Amino acid sequence: MEFSHESVVVRRGRRSRLPIVVAVHSTALGRAVGGCRMWAYNSWEDGLRDALRLSEGMTRKCAAAGLPNGGGKTVVVLPTGRSLTADERRAALHDVGDIVAEFGGAYVTGPDAGTGPADMAVIGERTEHVFCRPQAAGGSGDPSPFTALGVVAALRSTCLALFGSPALAGRKFAVIGLGHVGEQIARQLAAAGAGLILSDVDPAKRSLSAELGAVFAAPDVAATAEVDVLVPAALGGLLTRDLVARLRCGAVAGAANNQLADPGVAELLREREILWAPDYIANAGGVVNAVSREVLGDEPEEAVKRIESIADTLTGLFETAARTKITTAQAADDLARRRLAAPVPTAPEPA
């Protein structure tokens, strides 16, 4: 893998003694932004690889969304087989805050898998360079509703490309992963009159299916169900070469990062005429809202308009890919590269 990052810090936390990785991929468009992931990996090297991959994805996400920011990511490698105590968690978050502070504002962190707004408030005790603290603490709050809003906008664009109408009613979706974002996607789809297959590794999530009148299935069953759109909303890597050969959907569009197990999967999807909404386009709503509110100073209504414009971006990418006979992944990467090649003025520091 080519090393293309500007800066990577790998350190054992002074208080927590946990491995912590902070990767800044690019500041070409402005300060790097990217969440803090707290997750159990098989090794710290796996956490490093995830941070490198996710931070590069954040650069593309910000560029494609037209944001004046680059990409970064923090990964805290948790111990396997047990949960942190409250004191251990606080110590790890303070360690993160200290490392983020060392970047002097070149990188701003926020929530990601395993963290939320309350954790950002704890990080904020050590650095001001943090997004999505609770609204009561002056932040923009939980990003997951806005991520979900952007994904649903992407699903409307996907339906428009498949069926000539953005309407979700009567369409069938399989949502895999019912965490904060996945649950909200499922609720919005149900409210719009869509048919649902819901899936999660946690069997307790079955209750959501009963509430929404959906079918609950194991992840491997849901992934190959006969639906209009498969909606990955858990961790990445779902779309392997083996799975793509067995898909029975017309499109894939969801909230998960790094959905393609390897870049060549994009061409396999195209060959099978399965439309793929590039993940970093579809799931950009959370970071768009945070930057819009906390950096650009937009009112909530303007931030929502920016998020809903994800549908227009995707529609343009689908049309470009079809016209030029390239994958949607290539069309999205081309868009990001064009914007990175013509940097916009750096956004002002938040007041």
C-alpha positions as CSV (number, residue, x, y, z in Angstrom):
1,M,0.0,0.0,0.0
2,E,1.4,3.4,-1.0
3,F,1.9,5.8,2.0
4,S,0.1,9.0,1.1
5,H,-0.6,10.4,4.5
6,E,0.7,13.7,5.8
7,S,1.1,12.5,9.4
8,V,0.5,9.4,11.5
9,V,0.9,9.1,15.3
10,V,1.0,5.7,16.9
11,R,1.3,5.9,20.6
12,R,0.4,4.0,23.8
13,G,-1.8,6.3,25.8
14,R,0.0,7.8,28.9
15,R,-3.0,7.1,31.1
16,S,-4.9,4.3,29.5
17,R,-1.8,2.3,28.1
18,L,-4.0,1.5,25.1
19,P,-2.6,1.7,21.5
20,I,-3.9,4.9,19.9
21,V,-3.5,5.8,16.2
22,V,-4.2,9.3,14.8
23,A,-3.8,9.5,11.0
24,V,-4.1,12.7,9.1
25,H,-4.3,12.0,5.4
26,S,-4.6,15.4,3.8
27,T,-5.0,19.1,4.7
28,A,-5.0,20.3,1.1
29,L,-8.5,21.6,1.3
30,G,-8.3,22.7,4.9
31,R,-8.2,21.2,8.4
32,A,-8.5,17.4,8.5
33,V,-11.7,16.1,10.1
34,G,-12.5,12.5,11.1
35,G,-14.0,10.6,13.9
36,C,-12.6,8.7,16.9
37,R,-13.2,5.0,16.7
38,M,-12.9,2.9,19.8
39,W,-13.0,-0.8,18.8
40,A,-11.5,-4.2,19.6
41,Y,-9.1,-5.4,16.9
42,N,-7.0,-8.5,16.8
43,S,-3.9,-6.4,16.9
44,W,-2.8,-2.8,17.0
45,E,-1.6,-3.2,13.4
46,D,-5.2,-3.9,12.4
47,G,-6.2,-0.7,14.1
48,L,-3.4,1.2,12.2
49,R,-4.6,-0.2,8.9
50,D,-8.1,0.8,9.7
51,A,-7.1,4.4,10.6
52,L,-5.0,4.7,7.4
53,R,-7.9,3.5,5.2
54,L,-10.6,5.5,6.9
55,S,-8.7,8.7,7.0
56,E,-8.0,8.5,3.3
57,G,-11.7,7.8,2.8
58,M,-12.5,11.0,4.8
59,T,-10.4,13.0,2.4
60,R,-12.4,11.8,-0.5
61,K,-15.7,12.2,1.4
62,C,-15.0,15.9,2.2
63,A,-13.8,16.7,-1.3
64,A,-16.7,15.0,-3.0
65,A,-19.1,16.8,-0.6
66,G,-17.6,20.1,-1.4
67,L,-16.4,20.7,2.1
68,P,-13.3,22.9,2.9
69,N,-11.6,20.0,4.8
70,G,-9.3,17.1,4.5
71,G,-9.5,13.7,6.1
72,G,-8.2,12.2,9.4
73,K,-9.2,9.4,11.8
74,T,-8.5,8.3,15.3
75,V,-8.5,4.7,16.4
76,V,-8.3,3.5,20.0
77,V,-7.5,-0.2,20.0
78,L,-9.6,-1.7,22.8
79,P,-8.7,-4.9,24.7
80,T,-10.5,-8.0,23.4
81,G,-12.9,-9.9,25.7
82,R,-13.8,-7.2,28.1
83,S,-15.3,-3.7,28.3
84,L,-13.5,-0.7,29.7
85,T,-14.4,0.6,33.1
86,A,-15.7,4.2,33.2
87,D,-12.4,5.4,34.6
88,E,-10.5,3.5,31.9
89,R,-12.7,4.9,29.1
90,R,-12.2,8.5,30.5
91,A,-8.4,7.9,30.6
92,A,-8.4,6.7,27.0
93,L,-10.5,9.7,25.8
94,H,-8.1,12.1,27.6
95,D,-5.2,10.4,25.9
96,V,-6.9,11.0,22.6
97,G,-7.5,14.7,23.4
98,D,-3.9,15.2,24.2
99,I,-2.7,13.7,20.9
100,V,-5.3,15.7,18.9
101,A,-4.2,18.9,20.7
102,E,-0.6,18.3,19.4
103,F,-1.8,18.9,15.9
104,G,-2.6,22.5,16.8
105,G,-6.0,22.5,15.0
106,A,-4.8,20.8,11.8
107,Y,-7.0,17.9,12.8
108,V,-10.4,17.9,14.5
109,T,-12.0,14.7,15.7
110,G,-15.6,13.6,16.4
111,P,-17.7,10.5,17.0
112,D,-17.3,7.3,15.1
113,A,-18.0,3.6,15.9
114,G,-17.8,3.1,19.6
115,T,-18.0,6.7,20.6
116,G,-20.7,9.4,20.8
117,P,-21.3,13.1,21.8
118,A,-20.7,12.5,25.5
119,D,-17.3,11.1,24.7
120,M,-16.5,14.1,22.6
121,A,-17.3,16.3,25.7
122,V,-14.6,14.3,27.6
123,I,-12.1,14.7,24.8
124,G,-13.1,18.4,24.8
125,E,-11.7,18.6,28.4
126,R,-8.2,18.2,26.8
127,T,-8.6,20.0,23.4
128,E,-10.9,22.4,21.7
129,H,-10.5,20.6,18.4
130,V,-13.5,18.3,18.6
131,F,-16.8,18.2,16.8
132,C,-20.3,16.9,17.9
133,R,-20.2,17.5,21.6
134,P,-23.7,17.5,23.1
135,Q,-25.7,20.6,22.0
136,A,-25.9,21.6,25.7
137,A,-22.1,21.8,25.6
138,G,-22.0,23.9,22.5
139,G,-21.6,21.2,19.9
140,S,-23.8,20.0,17.0
141,G,-24.7,16.8,18.9
142,D,-25.2,13.3,17.7
143,P,-24.3,13.0,14.0
144,S,-26.2,9.7,13.4
145,P,-29.6,11.3,12.5
146,F,-27.8,13.4,9.8
147,T,-25.8,10.4,8.5
148,A,-29.1,8.6,8.2
149,L,-30.8,11.5,6.5
150,G,-28.0,11.6,3.9
151,V,-28.3,7.8,3.3
152,V,-32.0,8.1,2.7
153,A,-31.3,10.9,0.2
154,A,-28.9,8.5,-1.5
155,L,-31.5,5.8,-1.6
156,R,-33.9,8.2,-3.3
157,S,-31.3,8.9,-5.9
158,T,-30.6,5.2,-6.3
159,C,-34.3,4.5,-6.8
160,L,-34.5,7.3,-9.4
161,A,-31.7,5.7,-11.3
162,L,-33.2,2.2,-11.1
163,F,-36.9,3.0,-11.6
164,G,-37.2,6.6,-12.9
165,S,-38.7,7.8,-9.6
166,P,-37.2,8.7,-6.3
167,A,-40.2,7.3,-4.4
168,L,-39.4,4.7,-1.7
169,A,-42.9,3.5,-1.2
170,G,-43.4,-0.1,-2.4
171,R,-39.6,-0.7,-2.8
172,K,-37.9,-3.4,-0.8
173,F,-34.7,-2.8,1.1
174,A,-32.4,-5.1,3.2
175,V,-30.7,-3.1,6.0
176,I,-27.8,-4.9,7.5
177,G,-26.7,-3.3,10.8
178,L,-29.1,-1.7,13.2
179,G,-26.9,0.6,15.3
180,H,-27.6,4.3,15.7
181,V,-27.6,5.0,12.0
182,G,-29.0,1.7,10.7
183,E,-32.0,1.9,13.0
184,Q,-32.8,5.5,11.9
185,I,-32.5,4.5,8.2
186,A,-34.9,1.6,8.8
187,R,-37.4,3.9,10.6
188,Q,-37.3,6.5,7.8
189,L,-37.8,3.8,5.1
190,A,-40.7,2.2,7.0
191,A,-42.3,5.7,7.4
192,A,-42.0,6.1,3.6
193,G,-43.9,2.9,3.0
194,A,-41.0,0.7,2.0
195,G,-40.8,-3.1,2.5
196,L,-38.0,-4.1,4.9
197,I,-35.7,-7.0,5.7
198,L,-33.7,-6.0,8.8
199,S,-30.5,-7.7,10.1
200,D,-28.0,-7.4,12.9
201,V,-25.6,-9.7,14.7
202,D,-27.4,-8.8,17.9
203,P,-30.6,-10.9,18.2
204,A,-32.0,-8.3,20.5
205,K,-32.5,-6.0,17.5
206,R,-35.3,-8.4,16.4
207,S,-37.7,-6.2,18.4
208,L,-37.2,-3.3,15.9
209,S,-38.3,-5.6,13.1
210,A,-41.5,-6.5,15.0
211,E,-42.1,-2.8,15.7
212,L,-41.7,-1.8,12.0
213,G,-43.5,-4.8,10.6
214,A,-40.3,-6.0,8.9
215,V,-38.7,-9.4,8.4
216,F,-35.7,-10.1,10.6
217,A,-32.9,-12.3,9.1
218,A,-29.3,-13.3,9.8
219,P,-26.8,-11.0,8.1
220,D,-25.7,-13.6,5.5
221,V,-29.4,-14.3,4.6
222,A,-30.2,-10.6,4.3
223,A,-27.2,-9.9,2.2
224,T,-28.4,-12.2,-0.6
225,A,-32.1,-11.6,-0.2
226,E,-34.1,-10.6,-3.3
227,V,-34.6,-6.9,-2.8
228,D,-34.4,-3.7,-4.7
229,V,-31.6,-2.2,-2.7
230,L,-29.1,-3.7,-0.2
231,V,-28.3,-1.2,2.6
232,P,-25.0,-2.0,4.4
233,A,-25.0,-0.1,7.7
234,A,-22.5,-2.0,9.9
235,L,-18.7,-2.2,9.6
236,G,-17.0,-2.3,6.2
237,G,-15.8,-5.0,3.9
238,L,-19.2,-6.6,3.2
239,L,-18.9,-6.6,-0.6
240,T,-16.5,-9.4,-1.3
241,R,-16.1,-11.0,-4.7
242,D,-17.9,-14.1,-3.4
243,L,-20.9,-12.1,-2.1
244,V,-21.2,-10.0,-5.2
245,A,-21.6,-13.2,-7.3
246,R,-24.5,-14.1,-5.1
247,L,-26.3,-10.8,-4.8
248,R,-30.0,-10.6,-5.8
249,C,-30.5,-6.9,-5.6
250,G,-30.6,-4.1,-8.1
251,A,-28.4,-1.7,-6.2
252,V,-26.2,-1.3,-3.0
253,A,-26.3,2.0,-1.1
254,G,-25.7,2.4,2.6
255,A,-24.0,3.9,5.6
256,A,-21.1,1.5,6.1
257,N,-17.6,2.8,5.3
258,N,-15.2,0.8,3.0
259,Q,-17.9,-1.4,1.7
260,L,-15.8,-2.9,-1.1
261,A,-13.5,-5.7,0.2
262,D,-11.1,-4.7,-2.6
263,P,-11.2,-2.1,-5.4
264,G,-11.8,-4.7,-8.1
265,V,-15.3,-5.4,-6.6
266,A,-16.6,-2.2,-8.1
267,E,-16.0,-3.6,-11.6
268,L,-17.7,-6.9,-10.6
269,L,-20.8,-4.9,-9.5
270,R,-20.8,-3.1,-12.8
271,E,-20.5,-6.3,-14.8
272,R,-23.5,-7.7,-12.9
273,E,-25.4,-4.4,-13.6
274,I,-25.8,-3.8,-9.8
275,L,-25.7,-0.1,-9.2
276,W,-23.4,0.9,-6.3
277,A,-23.7,4.2,-4.5
278,P,-20.1,5.0,-3.4
279,D,-20.0,4.8,0.4
280,Y,-18.2,8.0,1.1
281,I,-20.8,9.9,-0.9
282,A,-23.9,8.2,0.6
283,N,-22.8,8.4,4.2
284,A,-21.4,11.9,4.3
285,G,-24.4,13.5,6.0
286,G,-22.9,13.4,9.5
287,V,-19.7,15.2,8.7
288,V,-21.6,17.6,6.4
289,N,-23.8,18.6,9.3
290,A,-20.9,19.0,11.7
291,V,-18.8,21.1,9.4
292,S,-21.8,23.1,8.2
293,R,-22.9,23.9,11.7
294,E,-19.6,24.2,13.6
295,V,-17.2,25.5,11.0
296,L,-19.3,27.3,8.3
297,G,-21.8,28.7,10.8
298,D,-24.9,27.5,8.9
299,E,-28.3,27.5,10.4
300,P,-29.9,24.0,10.8
301,E,-32.1,24.4,7.7
302,E,-29.1,25.2,5.5
303,A,-27.2,22.2,6.9
304,V,-30.1,20.0,6.0
305,K,-30.1,21.3,2.4
306,R,-26.4,20.5,2.1
307,I,-27.1,16.9,3.3
308,E,-30.0,16.4,1.0
309,S,-27.8,17.6,-1.9
310,I,-26.1,14.2,-1.6
311,A,-28.9,12.9,-3.9
312,D,-28.0,15.4,-6.6
313,T,-24.3,14.5,-6.3
314,L,-25.1,10.8,-6.7
315,T,-27.4,11.3,-9.6
316,G,-24.6,13.1,-11.4
317,L,-22.2,10.3,-10.6
318,F,-24.6,7.6,-11.8
319,E,-25.1,9.5,-15.1
320,T,-21.4,10.0,-15.6
321,A,-20.6,6.4,-14.9
322,A,-23.3,5.2,-17.4
323,R,-22.3,7.7,-20.1
324,T,-18.5,7.0,-19.9
325,K,-18.9,3.2,-19.1
326,I,-16.8,3.4,-15.9
327,T,-17.7,2.2,-12.4
328,T,-19.4,4.5,-10.0
329,A,-16.4,4.1,-7.7
330,Q,-14.2,5.6,-10.5
331,A,-16.7,8.4,-11.1
332,A,-16.6,9.3,-7.4
333,D,-12.9,9.2,-7.1
334,D,-12.5,11.4,-10.2
335,L,-14.9,13.9,-8.7
336,A,-12.8,13.9,-5.4
337,R,-9.6,14.3,-7.3
338,R,-10.8,17.2,-9.3
339,R,-11.8,19.1,-6.2
340,L,-8.6,18.2,-4.4
341,A,-6.7,19.6,-7.4
342,A,-8.4,23.0,-7.1
343,P,-8.4,23.7,-3.3
344,V,-11.1,26.0,-1.9
345,P,-10.1,28.7,0.6
346,T,-9.7,27.3,4.1
347,A,-12.7,27.8,6.3
348,P,-12.3,30.1,9.3
349,E,-11.7,28.8,12.7
350,P,-14.9,28.4,14.7
351,A,-15.7,31.2,17.1
